[in-house]
Amino acid sequence: MRSFAEVHRHAKWPVPFAMGEISLADGPTIHAFLDDEVEWHPGATVVGQGGDRLRDSYVVFTLGER
């Protein structure tokens, strides 16, 4: 994970929630939801899981193993 931010205002999703800039192993960088229960730091290794937030499909990332 390159960076992260906690979102406090959003028109659609309940707040607060965390978003991160994730560099995938195959090269692209994406912006994605982060697990709200984790204390994040840049450089963390993450893994993604599917889920459903307000009926919209999404992937949320949580801490992975190094």
Secondary structure, DSSP 8 states (H G I E B T S, - for coil): --EEEEE---SSS-S-EEEEEEE-TTS-EEEEEE-TTS---TT--EEEEEEEETTEEEEEEEE---
